[in-house]
């Protein structure tokens, strides 16, 4: 019984805070990823024009897509040429040449 009461209280708080319908509040409360749930709440707080769960999820996907395309580097296609060494931690065993600072870096496996 207390678990149901806490859920009802959480749904009421979400509906009143973000002005969502009951269905959208349930979808937000039941969103499977906790980190994304926090991001979705931030979207509702920062965007008055976002009024549904679906719109918030779509905006989050757009932001992620934009961030992914912005992170793409022309050097990424050449990463297959490198020996990354340790598969557990991903450190480069042999090192690499940094295009940003024009220096050679060497990393040792952290495992």
NUFI-955476 format. One line per field, with one value per residue (C-alpha): chain; residue in one letter; x, y, z. Coordinates in Angstrom, 1 decimal. Layout:
chain <- [A_...]
res <- [A_...]
c1 <- [X_...]
c2 <- [Y_...]
c3 <- [Z_...]
END
This chain:
chain <- [A_A_A_A_A_A_A_A_A_A_A_A_A_A_A_A_A_A_A_A_A_A_A_A_A_A_A_A_A_A_A_A_A_A_A_A_A_A_A_A_A_A_A_A_A_A_A_A_A_A_A_A_A_A_A_A_A_A_A_A_A_A_A_A_A_A_A_A_A_A_A_A_A_A_A_A_A_A_A_A_A_A_A_A_A_A_A_A_A_A_A_A_A_A_A_A_A_A_A_A_A_A_A_A_A_A_A_A_A_A_A]
res <- [X_X_X_X_X_X_X_X_X_X_X_X_X_X_X_X_X_X_X_X_X_X_X_X_X_X_X_X_X_X_X_X_X_X_X_X_X_X_X_X_X_X_X_X_X_X_X_X_X_X_X_X_X_X_X_X_X_X_X_X_X_X_X_X_X_X_X_X_X_X_X_X_X_X_X_X_X_X_X_X_X_X_X_X_X_X_X_X_X_X_X_X_X_X_X_X_X_X_X_X_X_X_X_X_X_X_X_X_X_X_X]
c1 <- [0.0_2.7_4.4_1.2_0.8_4.3_3.7_0.5_2.2_5.0_2.6_0.6_3.9_5.0_1.6_1.4_5.1_5.3_1.6_1.5_-1.4_-1.8_-0.6_2.5_3.3_3.2_5.5_8.0_7.9_8.3_11.1_13.6_16.8_17.3_19.8_17.5_14.6_16.6_17.3_13.7_12.7_15.3_13.7_10.2_11.6_13.5_11.0_7.5_6.6_7.3_4.1_4.1_6.4_6.8_7.9_10.5_11.8_12.0_13.9_16.3_16.9_17.5_20.0_21.8_21.9_23.3_25.9_26.9_27.3_29.3_31.6_32.4_36.0_37.6_40.3_37.7_37.7_41.5_41.0_41.0_44.6_45.7_46.3_44.3_45.9_44.0_40.4_39.4_40.3_40.8_44.2_46.5_49.5_51.7_50.7_49.5_50.2_47.9_46.7_45.6_48.9_51.2_52.8_53.3_51.5_52.0_49.6_50.1_47.3_45.5_44.2]
c2 <- [0.0_2.6_1.9_2.7_5.9_7.0_6.4_8.4_11.2_11.2_11.2_14.1_16.0_15.4_16.4_19.6_20.6_20.0_20.4_16.9_14.6_11.5_9.3_11.5_11.6_7.8_7.6_9.9_8.2_4.8_5.9_3.0_5.0_7.1_9.4_10.1_10.6_13.5_14.9_14.7_16.6_19.2_19.5_20.1_22.7_24.6_24.5_25.8_24.6_20.9_19.7_15.9_13.0_12.1_15.7_15.6_12.2_13.5_16.6_14.5_12.3_15.4_16.8_13.5_13.3_16.8_16.1_12.9_14.7_17.6_15.1_13.5_14.2_13.9_11.7_9.2_7.2_6.6_5.1_1.6_2.0_2.2_-0.7_0.2_-2.6_-3.5_-4.3_-4.0_-0.4_1.0_2.6_3.0_0.8_2.3_5.9_8.4_11.8_14.5_16.9_19.5_20.0_18.5_16.2_12.4_10.8_7.4_5.6_2.5_0.0_0.9_-2.7]
c3 <- [0.0_0.8_-2.5_-4.4_-2.3_-3.2_-6.9_-6.8_-5.0_-7.6_-10.5_-9.0_-8.5_-12.1_-13.5_-11.5_-12.0_-15.7_-16.6_-18.2_-18.8_-16.6_-19.4_-20.1_-16.4_-16.2_-19.2_-17.7_-14.3_-16.0_-18.4_-18.2_-18.1_-15.0_-16.6_-19.5_-17.1_-15.5_-19.0_-19.9_-16.8_-17.7_-21.1_-19.5_-17.2_-19.9_-22.8_-22.3_-25.8_-24.9_-23.3_-24.1_-23.2_-26.9_-27.8_-25.0_-26.1_-29.7_-28.6_-26.6_-29.6_-31.8_-29.3_-29.1_-32.9_-33.1_-30.5_-32.2_-35.6_-33.9_-32.3_-35.6_-36.6_-40.0_-38.3_-36.9_-40.2_-39.7_-36.2_-37.6_-38.5_-34.9_-32.5_-29.4_-27.5_-24.3_-25.1_-21.5_-20.9_-24.4_-23.8_-26.8_-26.2_-28.8_-28.4_-31.0_-32.4_-31.2_-33.9_-31.2_-29.4_-32.1_-29.6_-29.4_-26.5_-25.0_-22.7_-20.7_-20.0_-16.8_-16.2]
END
